[in-house]
C-alpha cells in the first residue's frame, strides 16, 4: 500500500471506523461490525476479523483481491474451510491479519456504481426493529424527509441468512433487484436479526446513512409507543427524493 492515494483511502477508512465504533452511539461494541474501501483495480481494504472499530489501527486493516472472493459466489458446493482458505488467499500481503468473513459481501458491494466505502454495524435501535415482526416494514416505508435524503426512498431488506458466503449471495440477489427497480445503488441494506450495511461514494455518506437509520429507528420506536408510526405517503417520499434543493443538500453533505 505504498502509493499516496491508497494511504489517503486507508486514513479515511480508519476515520469512518472510529466514527461507527464510538461506544456512546451504540452502533457497534467489542469486535462487532466492519468497514471497507475500494482501491484501484482489483483491490480493496477491509477490517480484519476480531478487530474493534473504535480502536482500529492500520495493522487491523487488510488489503484484499476482490476477484478471489467473487469467484466463490457461483460455486455450487463449497465448504467453510474452503471459504476460510479463500479469505486468506485474497490477502495482498500474506503476513497481514485474516480479513473478516464479511469481506465477501464487501468485495461485491464495492463493485457497484458510486460505492467507494461500506460500513456494517449492529445498532441498538435498528436491531430492535430488525428483531421484530415489523422489520421489512421499516425497510420499505419512510417517516420523515431527512430519512429519505440520507437513506433513500427504500432500504434493501434481507431475510435472516447465515453470515458468510450465503449472506453475500443473498445481498447480491436483493441489491440487484433494487438496482433494476431504481436504476441506482442503494444506500442502506437491512439484515433481519443481524444489523445494517450503509454504502456511499464517501466515508461521510456511509456514516451519515448509518446515523440517520439509527435516528429513524429511535423515532419509529417512540412513535410505536404512541400508537404509530404514521408513514409518509409514497407521493411525498418521491417528491422529497426528487427536489432540487435536497439534491443540492446531498452534494453539500457529500452524500
Secondary structure, DSSP 8 states (H G I E B T S, - for coil): --SHHHHHHHHHHHHHHHHHH-GGGTS--TT--EEEEE-STTEEEEEBTT--GGG--GGGEEEEEHHHHHTTTT-S---HHHHHHHHHHTBSSTTS--B-TTHHHHHHHTTSTT--EEEEE--HHHHHHHTSTTHHHHHH---SHHHHHHH-S--EEE----TTHHHHHHHHHHHHHHHHHHSS--SEEEETTTEEEEEESSHHHHHHHHHHHHHHHHHHHHHHHTT------HHHHHHHHH-HHHHHHHHHTT-
